[in-house]
Amino acid sequence: MVRTVYYASVSLDGFTADDADDAAGPADNRRFRVAESPANAGAVVMGAGTYGRLQRQVGEGGVGAWDCPPGPVWVYTHHEFPAVAGADIMFVRGPVEEFAADITDSANGGDVWLRGADLAGQYLHHGLLDELRLVVHPILLGSGRPPLPLAAARPAVLLSARPSADGSVRLCYGIRAGQEP
Protein backbone atom coordinates (compact mmCIF):
# COMPACT_ATOMS: atom_id res chain seq x y z
CA MET A 1 0.00 0.00 0.00
CA VAL A 2 1.37 3.41 -0.99
CA ARG A 3 1.60 5.89 1.89
CA THR A 4 2.07 9.63 1.64
CA VAL A 5 4.65 10.56 4.31
CA TYR A 6 5.93 13.92 5.56
CA TYR A 7 9.18 14.07 7.55
CA ALA A 8 9.90 17.20 9.60
CA SER A 9 12.32 18.34 12.27
CA VAL A 10 10.94 20.50 15.07
CA SER A 11 12.12 22.13 18.28
CA LEU A 12 10.59 21.27 21.67
CA ASP A 13 8.36 24.32 21.28
CA GLY A 14 7.14 23.14 17.89
CA PHE A 15 9.01 25.26 15.36
CA THR A 16 10.89 24.20 12.25
CA ALA A 17 13.98 25.83 10.88
CA ASP A 18 14.67 26.07 7.18
CA ASP A 19 17.22 27.97 5.07
CA ALA A 20 15.37 31.26 5.53
CA ASP A 21 15.39 30.77 9.30
CA ASP A 22 19.07 29.80 9.26
CA ALA A 23 20.08 33.19 7.86
CA ALA A 24 18.33 35.14 10.62
CA GLY A 25 18.20 32.70 13.50
CA PRO A 26 20.57 31.10 15.97
CA ALA A 27 23.35 28.78 14.85
CA ASP A 28 21.51 25.84 16.44
CA ASN A 29 18.91 26.10 13.64
CA ARG A 30 21.46 24.60 11.26
CA ARG A 31 21.08 21.25 13.03
CA PHE A 32 17.47 20.98 11.86
CA ARG A 33 18.09 18.92 8.79
CA VAL A 34 15.93 15.85 8.46
CA ALA A 35 18.61 13.19 8.20
CA GLU A 36 16.32 10.41 7.13
CA SER A 37 13.95 9.74 4.30
CA PRO A 38 11.42 7.02 3.68
CA ALA A 39 13.24 3.75 3.06
CA ASN A 40 10.55 2.87 0.55
CA ALA A 41 10.28 6.22 -1.28
CA GLY A 42 8.89 5.62 -4.76
CA ALA A 43 8.15 9.27 -5.58
CA VAL A 44 9.07 12.65 -4.11
CA VAL A 45 6.80 15.71 -4.08
CA MET A 46 7.98 19.24 -3.31
CA GLY A 47 7.15 22.87 -3.89
CA ALA A 48 9.12 25.54 -5.70
CA GLY A 49 10.98 26.73 -2.59
CA THR A 50 12.31 23.28 -1.75
CA TYR A 51 13.22 22.61 -5.38
CA GLY A 52 15.03 25.97 -5.62
CA ARG A 53 17.07 25.12 -2.50
CA LEU A 54 17.98 21.70 -3.92
CA GLN A 55 18.98 23.32 -7.21
CA ARG A 56 21.32 25.67 -5.34
CA GLN A 57 22.85 22.67 -3.53
CA VAL A 58 23.44 20.93 -6.87
CA GLY A 59 24.94 24.14 -8.31
CA GLU A 60 27.36 24.38 -5.40
CA GLY A 61 28.14 20.70 -4.85
CA GLY A 62 27.46 19.02 -8.19
CA VAL A 63 24.92 16.36 -9.11
CA GLY A 64 25.94 14.33 -6.04
CA ALA A 65 24.25 17.00 -3.88
CA TRP A 66 20.84 15.98 -5.28
CA ASP A 67 19.42 14.22 -2.22
CA CYS A 68 16.29 12.65 -3.65
CA PRO A 69 16.00 8.90 -4.09
CA PRO A 70 15.78 7.56 -7.64
CA GLY A 71 12.31 7.76 -9.08
CA PRO A 72 9.93 10.48 -10.14
CA VAL A 73 10.10 13.90 -8.52
CA TRP A 74 7.00 16.08 -8.77
CA VAL A 75 7.44 19.85 -8.28
CA TYR A 76 4.43 22.09 -7.70
CA THR A 77 5.40 25.48 -9.08
CA HIS A 78 4.28 28.54 -11.03
CA HIS A 79 7.91 29.29 -11.91
CA GLU A 80 10.08 28.06 -14.75
CA PHE A 81 12.99 25.96 -13.48
CA PRO A 82 15.65 23.97 -15.29
CA ALA A 83 15.70 20.27 -14.48
CA VAL A 84 18.51 18.61 -12.57
CA ALA A 85 20.59 16.43 -14.90
CA GLY A 86 19.66 12.76 -14.62
CA ALA A 87 16.60 13.34 -12.42
CA ASP A 88 13.06 12.34 -13.47
CA ILE A 89 11.28 15.63 -12.73
CA MET A 90 7.70 16.66 -13.54
CA PHE A 91 6.70 20.28 -13.00
CA VAL A 92 2.99 20.72 -12.26
CA ARG A 93 0.60 23.59 -11.62
CA GLY A 94 -2.67 23.26 -9.83
CA PRO A 95 -4.23 22.05 -6.60
CA VAL A 96 -2.58 19.10 -4.83
CA GLU A 97 -5.68 16.94 -5.08
CA GLU A 98 -5.61 17.23 -8.88
CA PHE A 99 -2.29 15.33 -9.16
CA ALA A 100 -2.39 13.09 -6.05
CA ALA A 101 -3.60 9.95 -7.88
CA ASP A 102 -1.00 10.33 -10.66
CA ILE A 103 1.75 10.85 -8.09
CA THR A 104 0.67 7.76 -6.16
CA ASP A 105 0.65 5.72 -9.37
CA SER A 106 4.13 6.96 -10.28
CA ALA A 107 5.51 5.66 -6.95
CA ASN A 108 5.14 2.06 -8.21
CA GLY A 109 4.11 0.76 -4.79
CA GLY A 110 6.67 2.82 -2.84
CA ASP A 111 5.87 5.66 -0.46
CA VAL A 112 5.25 9.21 -1.64
CA TRP A 113 7.68 11.46 0.24
CA LEU A 114 6.51 15.04 0.79
CA ARG A 115 9.18 17.72 1.13
CA GLY A 116 8.25 21.17 2.39
CA ALA A 117 5.92 22.34 5.15
CA ASP A 118 3.53 24.34 2.96
CA LEU A 119 2.97 21.43 0.59
CA ALA A 120 2.55 18.95 3.48
CA GLY A 121 -0.01 21.30 5.03
CA GLN A 122 -1.97 21.30 1.78
CA TYR A 123 -1.90 17.49 1.65
CA LEU A 124 -3.10 17.34 5.27
CA HIS A 125 -5.83 19.90 4.60
CA HIS A 126 -7.18 17.81 1.72
CA GLY A 127 -6.99 14.49 3.61
CA LEU A 128 -4.13 13.17 1.47
CA LEU A 129 -1.45 12.75 4.18
CA ASP A 130 -1.07 9.25 5.65
CA GLU A 131 1.88 9.62 7.98
CA LEU A 132 3.70 12.39 9.81
CA ARG A 133 7.20 11.61 11.04
CA LEU A 134 8.67 14.16 13.42
CA VAL A 135 12.17 14.44 14.79
CA VAL A 136 11.82 16.54 17.96
CA HIS A 137 15.14 18.21 18.84
CA PRO A 138 16.07 19.16 22.43
CA ILE A 139 16.15 22.90 21.86
CA LEU A 140 13.72 25.81 22.39
CA LEU A 141 13.71 28.29 19.52
CA GLY A 142 11.01 30.68 20.73
CA SER A 143 9.84 31.40 17.19
CA GLY A 144 9.95 30.07 13.66
CA ARG A 145 7.69 28.28 11.22
CA PRO A 146 5.16 25.65 12.24
CA PRO A 147 5.75 22.19 10.73
CA LEU A 148 2.32 22.30 9.04
CA PRO A 149 1.31 25.92 8.28
CA LEU A 150 -2.01 24.97 6.63
CA ALA A 151 -3.26 22.39 9.08
CA ALA A 152 -6.70 20.86 9.41
CA ALA A 153 -8.37 19.20 12.36
CA ARG A 154 -7.49 15.54 11.84
CA PRO A 155 -7.05 12.73 14.32
CA ALA A 156 -3.55 11.33 14.62
CA VAL A 157 -2.53 8.00 16.10
CA LEU A 158 0.94 7.49 17.55
CA LEU A 159 2.49 4.57 15.64
CA SER A 160 5.96 4.69 17.19
CA ALA A 161 8.29 6.74 19.39
CA ARG A 162 12.06 6.24 19.50
CA PRO A 163 14.68 8.24 21.41
CA SER A 164 18.03 8.96 19.75
CA ALA A 165 21.52 9.23 21.21
CA ASP A 166 21.63 12.98 20.37
CA GLY A 167 18.66 13.67 22.67
CA SER A 168 16.09 13.95 19.90
CA VAL A 169 12.97 11.81 19.71
CA ARG A 170 11.54 10.31 16.52
CA LEU A 171 7.74 10.19 16.47
CA CYS A 172 5.58 8.59 13.80
CA TYR A 173 1.87 9.39 13.58
CA GLY A 174 -0.80 7.87 11.36
CA ILE A 175 -3.08 10.61 10.04
CA ARG A 176 -5.86 9.04 7.97
CA ALA A 177 -8.67 7.45 9.98
CA GLY A 178 -8.22 3.69 10.24
CA GLN A 179 -4.68 3.85 8.82
CA GLU A 180 -2.35 1.21 10.23
CA PRO A 181 1.43 0.99 9.69
VENPEDA-V568559 format. One record per run of one state. SS is the DSSP state (H for helix, E for strand, C for the rest). FROM is the first residue (numbers start at 1). TO is the last residue. If there is no record, write none. Layout:
ss->SS from->FROM to->TO
ss->SS from->FROM to->TO
This chain:
ss->C from->1 to->3
ss->E from->4 to->11
ss->C from->12 to->14
ss->E from->15 to->16
ss->C from->17 to->18
ss->H from->19 to->24
ss->C from->25 to->26
ss->H from->27 to->31
ss->C from->32 to->40
ss->E from->41 to->47
ss->H from->48 to->61
ss->C from->62 to->62
ss->H from->63 to->65
ss->C from->66 to->71
ss->E from->72 to->76
ss->C from->77 to->87
ss->E from->88 to->92
ss->C from->93 to->95
ss->H from->96 to->106
ss->C from->107 to->110
ss->E from->111 to->115
ss->C from->116 to->116
ss->H from->117 to->125
ss->C from->126 to->130
ss->E from->131 to->137
ss->C from->138 to->144
ss->E from->145 to->146
ss->C from->147 to->156
ss->E from->157 to->163
ss->C from->164 to->168
ss->E from->169 to->174
ss->C from->175 to->181
